[in-house]
Amino acid sequence: MKLDYRKTFTLGFGFLGISLLWALYNAYVPIFLQSGNAEFTRQLLEAGKALPTVAGFGLSAGVAGFIMTLDNIAAVFIQPWIGVRSDKTRTRWGRRMPYILAGAPIAAVAFAAIPFVVKAIPESLNGQLSQMTGLFALFVLVIGVMLLAMSIFRTPVIALMPDITPSPLRSKANGVINLMGGVGSLLAFFGGSVLYKIDPALPFVVGAVVMLGACLVVVWRIKEPQEFADDPEEKHLGVIANLKEVLADPDRSALRILLAIFFWFLAFNALETFFTSYGVFYLGISESRAALLLGFFSVSFIIFSIPAGFIATRFGRKRTILTGIVMLAVLLFLGYWIPNVTFITLMLVLAGFAWALININSLPMVVDIAPQSRLGSYTGLYYFFSASAAIVGPIVAGALVDWVGAYNVILLSSPVFALIAGLFMLGVKRGEAITE
């Protein structure tokens, strides 16, 4: 049994587009929200470091962290439901494609509009939120539309992977589509950094066009399996029913891996959301350079995404994930104690490898616990738990930053959450590749 690499790489274009947008969003939107914050400005001036080059709303880390969770709040309530709905959907375009066609164009237009709202902030009002409530309301509205549209089509795109891939090949296939996602993040961090220096709006406009084009490639080239097309009477459980099924399972493997996913995404999303803020407001580097540093993480993730699938095939998914968790925790702890740009760069390179070991093999474990007819439903549960973590993570991290008064605290909290995830993974008994 061999993986169809051409088809899998084609499907990966959807993940490339999604990852490109999220990388740009998480790199620059927190800066837009916090630029002009009086306390961060004071700390940078006292340290003789550069101020952000763009005007912003001057929010605290805690409030910015909450706003950065809006996408995940939408994901918690929408993506699992969309997964169930797409399992039930029967159209001449397939089960998943209508959601991609509906969500991607709206998300692209709204995403491209984000920086133009920020550019409308007068320099004289930088950080003075009370003087520009109208602009701030418009900013929240634009990102709200973009996040809602993204929630509509993200789960169907990812559910296509197990739809078209046999169980023993899913770790390898997930490695391929995550490699494509890593390419999207790489384009965001390296290409976006160059474009941002020219004009802060350019990364968003170009990113929107690339995402839309990538999703259209998936719609055009991927044919959904026919065995689902004529099966409208198959039993499909709702989101709550799926959760009850997981809780009632005496084996507890599904519950434990979902909780592990929650905690390692708690670690990852806190770091991802605030890393550029850590770079700008703690290390004192420019916004574009902070985003560029994240590019090294993406390069490593890309390089090791396919090998991570092969490693799991050889040594087992659970063992591979646990190895990645320990590596990630150790690296982040070291990053706290050695806060210079050179070491942080090295840390990010090695962390990209560790994250590949974890992330490449987690979704295949979840879908191989799931009944074959409800892959979309369990993909939705995967995103329910990961998105729930992405709600809690930035809020907790932002509150810790406000409490401690320095961004380096995220390099202490994230490894603790990663190790908790490892404890849950120790109890997972199912989810390895199913051999036929």
N, C-alpha and C positions, 0 to 999 in steps of 0.2 A: 504494500500500500504506500503510494507516494503522494506527497502534497503537490497540488496544482499551484505552482508558484506564480504563474502569470495571473491567474484569477485572484489569488490572495493579494498580490501586489496591487492589482487594480482596485480591490476592495479597500486596500490601505489608503487610497487617495481620500476616502471619506474621513478617515482618522487623521490624516495629514491636515486637512482643512480645519477640522474641529480643534486639533491641538495647536495649530497656528493661531487661531483666534484666542484661545484661552491663555496661551503664553503671552501674547501682546496685552491682553486684558489684565492679567495678574502682574505684569511687569510695570505698566504705566498708570493704570487707573488709581492704585494706592498713592502714587506720587501726586496725581492731580488732586486727590482728596485732601492730602496733608500739606502740600506746599503752602507756605505762608503761615504755618503754625508757629506761634510766637516762641514757645519753649524750644522747639527743634532749631529754629533760626538762631536763638541765643546760644545754644550749645555749639552750633557750627561756627558761629562768629568767634566765640571764645577760644575754640580750638584752631582757629585760622584756616578753616576748611571752606570749600566752595558751597554756595547756596544753589538750590535747584534753579534751572533755567526757565521754568514755566511757572506762571501764576496758578494759584489753586484756591481751595476753599478753606484751608487752615484747620481741618478737623484733627481731633486727637486720634491716637492709634486705636483706642477702643471703639470709637464711633466709626472710623474708617474700616476697622475689622468687621464690624456689624454690616456695613454696606457691602463689603466684599463677600458676605455670605448670602446675599440676596439670590445669586444664581443657584446656590445649593438649596436654599429654601424652596425655590421653584422646582428644583430637581426632585426633592423629597416628595412633594405633593403631586408632581406631574409625571416624571419619568417612569415610575413603577406602573402607573395607570396606563401610560402610553404603551409600555411593554405588553401589558395584558391586552389592550385594544389592538395592537398590531398583530398579536397572536390570533385574534379573532377575525381580523380584516381579510376580506376576499375581494379582490378587484382584478381587472385585466392587467394592471400594472404590478400586481403582486401584493404581499402583506406589508412589506416595509417601505416600499418606494413612495406611496402617497404622502407619508409623513415627511420624507426628505424633501419632496417637491413643495410641500406646504411651508415648511419651516425655514429652509436654507435661504431663500431670497429675502424674507423679512429680516432675518438675523443679519444678513450682509449689509442691508441698507442702514439698519439701526446702529450697527457697529461702526460703520464709516462715519456716522454723524457724531460720535462721542467727542472727538478732539475739537470739533468746531464749536461746541458749547463751551469748552474750556478756553479756547482762543478768544471768546467773546468777553472774558474777564478783564477789566481794565487793570493795568499794572498798579494803579493807585489803590485798588480795592483788594489786592492780593492778601488772602487770609482773612478777610473781613466778611464772614458769612452773613452776618446780620444785614449787610448792605446789598446783598445780591441773592436774596431768597428765591426770586423768580428764576434766575439762571440755575440755581441749585435744584429747584423743582424740575426744571426742564432736563437737567443732567440725569436725575434719578428716573424720570419718565423714559428717556432714551435708552438707558441701560436696562430698564425694566422690560421694554419691548424686545430688546435684543436677547435677554436672558430667557424670556418666555418662549421665543421662537426657537432658541437653541434646545430648550427642554423638549420640544415637540419632536425633533428628529434625531437627537443623539442616541437614545436607546435603540431605535430601529437600525441605525447604521451599525452599531456594535453587535446587535443580535444577528446580523447577516453572517458574521464569522462562524458561529456554531451551526447556523442553517446550512451552510455550504461545505462544512468541514467535518469529516468523521472524527469520532472521539480521540483515537490514538494520535491524531495529527494536530490537535487543537493547541497544544503548547507551542509547536513550531509555527502554526498559523498566527497565533497571537503574537509571537515574536516578530513575524513579518509586518503585521499591521501596526504594532507598536514601534517598529523601526520607522515606518512611514510617519507615524505620529511624532517620533523624535526628529525626523527631517523637518516636519512642520514647526516644531519648537525651535530647531536650529535656525530655520529661516527667520523666525520671529526675533530671536535674540541677536543674531549676527546681522542679518539683513535689516531688521527693524532698527537696530542701533545705528546703522549708517543712515537710514532714511530719517530717523528721528533728529539727527544732527542737521539735516537739510530743512525739515519742517516736521513738527510733532504730529501733524495730521497724516503725513504720508504712510507711516506703518499701518494705520487703521484703514485707509482707503485701499492700499495695495493688498492688505490682508483680507479684506472683505471680498475683493475680486478673486483672489486665489482660492479662498474657501468655497465660494459659489461654484467656480469652475471645477474644483476637485469633487464636489458632491454631484455635479452633473455627469462627470465621468463614471461615477458609481452607478447612477441611474441608467446611463446609456449602455454600459458594458456588462453589468452583473445581471444574470438571469436567476431569479429565485427558484428553489426546488419545486417541482410540480406535485410532489406527494402531499404537500399541504394545501394545494389549491382546491381540491375537491373534498375537503374534510371540515366543513363548517359546523358539524354536529359534535366535534371533539370537545370534551369537557375542558373549560378554561376557568380556573379559579381567579377571583379578584385579588387585589393586593393584600387586603386584610386576611383573606382565606389562605393565601400563600404564606403569610407570616405565621398564622396559626398552625399550618402544616409543619413549618420549620420548628416551631416551639414544641409541637407534640411529638416530633421524631425522637424516639428513645435513644437513638445513636448519637444525637446532638452534634454530629459533624457539620451539618449545614449552619446551625446556630453558631458554633465556635468559629468557623472560618469567616462568617459574616461579622462577628464581633472583632476578630483579628483584623479584618479589612477596615472596620471602623477605626481602630486604634492606629494602624499604620498610616491611614489617610489623615487622621488627626495630626500625626507628626508631620507628614509631608505637606499638607495644605497650609498649616501655620507657617512653615518655612517658605513655601513657594509664594504665599501671599505677601509676606513681609521681607523677603530677602533683598529686594531692591531698596526698600526702606532702610534695612540694616546697612546696606552699602552706602546710601546717600546720607543718612542721619547719624550713623555710628562710625563707619570707616571714612566718611567724608569724600567719597568719590562721586563722579557725575552720574546722572540718571542713565545715560547711554552706556557708560562703563559698567554700572551695576547690572544692567540687563545683559551686557556682553559676558560677564562672569557666569551667568546662568547658562550661556551658550556652551560652556565647557562641560557642564552637567549633561546637556542634551547630546553633545558629541559622544560622550562616554556611553550614554544610554543607547544611542543609535548603534554604536560599534558592538555592544554586548547584547542587544535585544534578541537577535537570532541565536547567538551562542547560548543565551539563557534558556531558550526553549530546548536546545539540544542537551544542555546540562541536566535539565529536569527530566528529559526522556531517558537519560542514562542513569541518573542517581535518584530520581523521584521528585515530584513537585514539592512535597512537604519539606523534605530535607533541603532542597534548593532555596525555598522561601526562608526557612529558619537561618540559613547561612547569611542571606542578604540582610535580614533583620539585625543580626549581631554586628555585621560590618557597618551598617548604617548608624547604629547607636554609638559605636566606638568612634567613628569618624566625626560625628557631630559634637560629641564631648570634647574631642581634641580641638575642634574648631573654636569652641568657647575659650579654651586656654591659650590658643595661639592666634590672636586676631590680627594677622597681617595679610595683605592681599595675596601674596605669593602662596602662603600655606592654604588660605581659603580656596584659591584656585585649584590646588592639588586635591584638597578635600572634596571639592565638587566633582572632579574627574572620577575619583574613587567611589563617591556616593552614587554617581550615575550607574556604575557597574552594580553596586549593591541594590539600587532601586530596580534595575532590570531583572535581577534574580527574583525579586519580590513580585513586581507588577506584571511581568510577562506571564507568570504561572498562576495568578490568583483567579482571574476570570475562567480559565479552563477548569480549575477545580470546582468552582461554583456550578458551571453548566454540566459538568459530569456527575454532579450530585442530583441534578434536575431531571424530571421526566422529559423525554425527547420532545413531546408535543408542547411543552411549556418553557422552551428555551428563552423566549422573550420575557416571560414572567419572572424567571430567575435572574435574567440579565437586569431586569428592573429592580429586583431586590438588591443585586450587587450595587447598583447606582443609588438605591435608597440608603444603604449603609455608608457608602463612600461619600455621598452628598451630605448625609447627616453629620459625618465627621468634618466635612468641609464647612459646615455651618458653625460647629462648636469650635473648631481649631483656630480660625482667625479671631473669633471673639475672645477666647481664652488667652491667646497670644497677645492680642491688643491690650487686654486688661492687665496682663503681666508686665508688658512694656510700660504702661501708664503707672503701675504700682512701683516697679523698680526704677523707672526713669531712663532705661537704656535698652536698645534693641538686641543686645547680645544675649539676653535672657532666653530668646527663642532657641538658642543652641544648647540650652539645658533642658527645656521642657520637651522638645521634640524627641530626643533619644529615650526619655522616660516612657513616652507613649509608645514608641516603637518596641521597647522591651515588654510592655504589657501585651502588645499584639503577639509577641513571641510566645508568651505563656498560654494564650488561647490556642495558638497553632499546635502546641504540643498535644492537645487533646483531639485534634482532627484525625479521623480514622478512614474517611472516604475522600474521593475526589481525584485519585490518581487516574491515569489514562485507562479507558475500558478497552480491553482486547477482545476481538471477536473471533 
